[in-house]
Amino acid sequence: ASSDQDELDRKRLESEKAASEARALWSANAPESKIRSLLEKIAEESPYSFERELCLSILESRAGRATVALAHGVKAKMLAGEIERRDPRFQFWLSKLYRDTNQTPGALEILAELRSATQAESRRLTGIGLPAVPGPKALLVLESDLLVSQRRWGEAAKLIGEWNEEKAGPLESPMKYRQAQALMNTGAPGDLKKSREILEELTKKAPEEFWKKMAQEALEPVQTNAKEGKP
């Protein structure tokens, strides 16, 4: 029993030393090979295994190995504490890894969580170099584009429609146009009517001539169908 405890203590100290040195090299932008050799010394049961897997996911992503990067990212999530798991930077990073591997449903699930997250950032992630989380509008664009790519028109339209302009600021013309297009594609009569209203508003009030023209062109087949008595 004593020898087992000694082995555990040895692994713990080795992991702690390797993690400390790896973080210093990481901050100094040292060669990847040196960082990797230190990360390999961090034991699976170590408290630093979360950072190991997260750093490996970043290194693999930089190297263009998206599938391997995602595997490390998912493992990091399993090893993370509650604060780290809910950190917006970590969530957005995971969503990127899913997007990079064309696993759109996984990315959408995380982005939906991120949209309503109020979790404070974890100090353990400071200095690791995760990309900044975009603002609410940029996240709205990203999530709605992914929904459209999955032909989930109704969900995309609903997501954009729930944007609170009074609280978060008005939506720009491109997002209103995207909402109209999504509504048009659901095939529901009520959605088609709402789509036409949004497009008509854009033709009159959009500050950009480009979006006025785009809205007018999108309206033409709708107006033609209406004249011919088609839905």
SEGUBA-361068 format. One record per residue (C-alpha): chain; x, y, z; residue number from 1. Coordinates in nm, 3 decimals, decimal comma. Example, Ala and Ser with C-alpha at 12.3 -4.5 7.8 and 13.67 -1.06 7.14 Angstrom:
<rs>
> A/1,230/-0,450/0,780/1
> A/1,367/-0,106/0,714/2
</rs>
This chain:
<rs>
> A/0,000/0,000/0,000/1
> A/0,286/0,232/0,084/2
> A/0,455/0,171/-0,252/3
> A/0,124/0,239/-0,432/4
> A/0,090/0,568/-0,249/5
> A/0,452/0,655/-0,331/6
> A/0,381/0,589/-0,699/7
> A/0,072/0,808/-0,689/8
> A/0,268/1,086/-0,519/9
> A/0,543/1,056/-0,779/10
> A/0,294/1,081/-1,067/11
> A/0,121/1,375/-0,903/12
> A/0,446/1,568/-0,860/13
> A/0,564/1,482/-1,210/14
> A/0,230/1,593/-1,355/15
> A/0,234/1,916/-1,158/16
> A/0,588/1,995/-1,272/17
> A/0,512/1,908/-1,635/18
> A/0,194/2,116/-1,634/19
> A/0,374/2,417/-1,491/20
> A/0,655/2,393/-1,744/21
> A/0,414/2,333/-2,031/22
> A/0,212/2,642/-1,941/23
> A/0,530/2,853/-1,930/24
> A/0,639/2,724/-2,271/25
> A/0,288/2,773/-2,406/26
> A/0,287/3,137/-2,297/27
> A/0,629/3,185/-2,456/28
> A/0,516/3,032/-2,787/29
> A/0,784/2,765/-2,757/30
> A/0,822/2,489/-3,019/31
> A/0,525/2,254/-3,029/32
> A/0,742/1,944/-2,985/33
> A/0,866/2,064/-2,646/34
> A/0,513/2,139/-2,529/35
> A/0,384/1,803/-2,646/36
> A/0,660/1,614/-2,466/37
> A/0,560/1,782/-2,140/38
> A/0,188/1,728/-2,194/39
> A/0,255/1,356/-2,237/40
> A/0,395/1,347/-1,882/41
> A/0,068/1,464/-1,729/42
> A/-0,110/1,159/-1,587/43
> A/-0,469/1,079/-1,677/44
> A/-0,579/1,104/-1,313/45
> A/-0,399/1,434/-1,263/46
> A/-0,598/1,754/-1,191/47
> A/-0,412/1,899/-1,492/48
> A/-0,541/1,643/-1,743/49
> A/-0,817/1,887/-1,847/50
> A/-0,558/2,147/-1,951/51
> A/-0,356/1,875/-2,128/52
> A/-0,650/1,771/-2,343/53
> A/-0,754/2,128/-2,413/54
> A/-0,403/2,226/-2,524/55
> A/-0,380/1,915/-2,742/56
> A/-0,710/2,008/-2,906/57
> A/-0,568/2,351/-2,990/58
> A/-0,243/2,207/-3,125/59
> A/-0,424/1,952/-3,340/60
> A/-0,663/2,217/-3,468/61
> A/-0,371/2,439/-3,568/62
> A/-0,220/2,143/-3,753/63
> A/-0,541/2,091/-3,948/64
> A/-0,626/1,759/-3,785/65
> A/-0,986/1,848/-3,708/66
> A/-1,110/1,502/-3,609/67
> A/-0,826/1,447/-3,362/68
> A/-0,875/1,799/-3,227/69
> A/-1,243/1,728/-3,161/70
> A/-1,159/1,401/-2,983/71
> A/-0,928/1,590/-2,745/72
> A/-1,189/1,863/-2,701/73
> A/-1,460/1,614/-2,607/74
> A/-1,222/1,445/-2,365/75
> A/-1,140/1,784/-2,212/76
> A/-1,512/1,838/-2,156/77
> A/-1,534/1,505/-1,974/78
> A/-1,243/1,603/-1,750/79
> A/-1,351/1,961/-1,692/80
> A/-1,496/2,096/-1,372/81
> A/-1,840/2,254/-1,380/82
> A/-1,701/2,608/-1,411/83
> A/-1,470/2,517/-1,699/84
> A/-1,739/2,315/-1,876/85
> A/-1,975/2,612/-1,874/86
> A/-1,714/2,875/-1,955/87
> A/-1,835/3,056/-2,273/88
> A/-1,486/3,043/-2,427/89
> A/-1,466/2,667/-2,384/90
> A/-1,819/2,618/-2,517/91
> A/-1,748/2,829/-2,824/92
> A/-1,422/2,641/-2,883/93
> A/-1,607/2,309/-2,874/94
> A/-1,866/2,442/-3,118/95
> A/-1,583/2,536/-3,355/96
> A/-1,437/2,186/-3,333/97
> A/-1,776/2,040/-3,423/98
> A/-1,812/2,285/-3,712/99
> A/-1,462/2,203/-3,838/100
> A/-1,562/1,835/-3,861/101
> A/-1,897/1,915/-4,027/102
> A/-2,086/1,786/-3,724/103
> A/-2,342/2,064/-3,737/104
> A/-2,596/1,919/-3,489/105
> A/-2,327/1,905/-3,219/106
> A/-2,226/2,264/-3,291/107
> A/-2,587/2,381/-3,278/108
> A/-2,649/2,211/-2,945/109
> A/-2,356/2,394/-2,789/110
> A/-2,442/2,729/-2,949/111
> A/-2,795/2,703/-2,808/112
> A/-2,646/2,654/-2,461/113
> A/-2,404/2,938/-2,518/114
> A/-2,684/3,173/-2,620/115
> A/-2,841/3,153/-2,276/116
> A/-2,520/3,114/-2,075/117
> A/-2,443/3,360/-1,796/118
> A/-2,150/3,165/-1,653/119
> A/-1,844/3,364/-1,552/120
> A/-1,510/3,282/-1,713/121
> A/-1,276/3,035/-1,546/122
> A/-0,927/3,149/-1,447/123
> A/-0,794/2,809/-1,555/124
> A/-0,857/2,905/-1,919/125
> A/-0,681/3,240/-1,900/126
> A/-0,373/3,255/-2,120/127
> A/-0,444/2,934/-2,309/128
> A/-0,538/3,127/-2,620/129
> A/-0,894/3,023/-2,689/130
> A/-1,066/3,248/-2,944/131
> A/-1,286/3,523/-2,807/132
> A/-1,659/3,458/-2,801/133
> A/-1,836/3,672/-3,063/134
> A/-2,106/3,916/-2,960/135
> A/-2,475/3,820/-2,952/136
> A/-2,546/3,932/-3,310/137
> A/-2,249/3,742/-3,452/138
> A/-2,361/3,431/-3,264/139
> A/-2,712/3,480/-3,401/140
> A/-2,574/3,492/-3,757/141
> A/-2,361/3,183/-3,698/142
> A/-2,639/2,976/-3,543/143
> A/-2,902/3,079/-3,798/144
> A/-2,662/3,000/-4,086/145
> A/-2,602/2,653/-3,943/146
> A/-2,976/2,594/-3,908/147
> A/-3,029/2,702/-4,268/148
> A/-2,750/2,466/-4,381/149
> A/-2,950/2,185/-4,218/150
> A/-3,268/2,308/-4,391/151
> A/-3,422/2,370/-4,050/152
> A/-3,604/2,675/-4,185/153
> A/-3,862/2,711/-3,911/154
> A/-3,604/2,701/-3,633/155
> A/-3,388/2,957/-3,813/156
> A/-3,681/3,193/-3,860/157
> A/-3,791/3,148/-3,499/158
> A/-3,440/3,215/-3,370/159
> A/-3,411/3,541/-3,562/160
> A/-3,768/3,637/-3,476/161
> A/-3,696/3,605/-3,103/162
> A/-3,425/3,871/-3,119/163
> A/-3,523/4,149/-2,879/164
> A/-3,456/4,470/-3,070/165
> A/-3,551/4,693/-2,778/166
> A/-3,305/4,518/-2,548/167
> A/-3,024/4,420/-2,785/168
> A/-3,046/4,669/-3,068/169
> A/-3,208/4,653/-3,412/170
> A/-3,127/4,380/-3,659/171
> A/-2,950/4,487/-3,975/172
> A/-3,097/4,431/-4,320/173
> A/-2,905/4,107/-4,391/174
> A/-3,057/3,935/-4,087/175
> A/-3,407/4,051/-4,172/176
> A/-3,358/3,923/-4,526/177
> A/-3,231/3,590/-4,388/178
> A/-3,539/3,567/-4,166/179
> A/-3,768/3,632/-4,464/180
> A/-3,594/3,364/-4,670/181
> A/-3,622/3,110/-4,389/182
> A/-3,993/3,185/-4,343/183
> A/-4,050/3,153/-4,716/184
> A/-3,897/2,806/-4,719/185
> A/-4,109/2,658/-4,438/186
> A/-4,402/2,632/-4,675/187
> A/-4,654/2,739/-4,410/188
> A/-4,909/2,998/-4,537/189
> A/-4,871/3,214/-4,227/190
> A/-4,492/3,212/-4,263/191
> A/-4,519/3,309/-4,629/192
> A/-4,734/3,608/-4,536/193
> A/-4,484/3,714/-4,267/194
> A/-4,198/3,672/-4,514/195
> A/-4,372/3,898/-4,764/196
> A/-4,427/4,163/-4,497/197
> A/-4,058/4,163/-4,400/198
> A/-3,945/4,185/-4,764/199
> A/-4,188/4,467/-4,837/200
> A/-4,056/4,655/-4,535/201
> A/-3,700/4,608/-4,660/202
> A/-3,786/4,745/-5,005/203
> A/-3,912/5,062/-4,839/204
> A/-3,694/5,110/-4,531/205
> A/-3,363/4,929/-4,581/206
> A/-3,084/5,190/-4,566/207
> A/-2,881/4,999/-4,823/208
> A/-2,982/4,994/-5,189/209
> A/-2,837/4,645/-5,223/210
> A/-3,079/4,496/-4,971/211
> A/-3,370/4,690/-5,116/212
> A/-3,291/4,529/-5,451/213
> A/-3,246/4,183/-5,298/214
> A/-3,578/4,211/-5,120/215
> A/-3,754/4,327/-5,437/216
> A/-3,613/4,035/-5,635/217
> A/-3,723/3,791/-5,365/218
> A/-4,070/3,944/-5,368/219
> A/-4,125/3,912/-5,744/220
> A/-4,214/3,540/-5,755/221
> A/-4,429/3,581/-5,443/222
> A/-4,619/3,871/-5,601/223
> A/-4,656/3,679/-5,929/224
> A/-4,799/3,378/-5,749/225
> A/-5,037/3,604/-5,558/226
> A/-5,167/3,753/-5,886/227
> A/-5,215/3,404/-6,029/228
> A/-5,393/3,289/-5,715/229
> A/-5,118/3,052/-5,607/230
> A/-5,007/3,021/-5,244/231
</rs>
